[in-house]
Amino acid sequence: MKITPRLVIEHQGYQVIYNPSGDGNCQFAALAHQLNTLGIFRSPETMREEIVDFTISNCTSQSTDNA
């Protein structure tokens, strides 16, 4: 049997109830899904845009190189 992240999680007693597709927005899709349960409605694309914009606007790094 192949050990997958899902099997490891379920072996620890947790249940996977939402597994977004791995399309590069999966973190934002999972976050949007959880916020929806609290009545905060944002699409994964909107979440990504808002978080990236916030991060860029509030960057405190003094580094100017892209390394």
ABEGO torsion letter per residue (X at the ends): XBBBAAAAAAAAGBBBABBBBBAGAAAAAAAAAAAAAAGBBBBAAAAAAAAAAAAAAABABABABAX
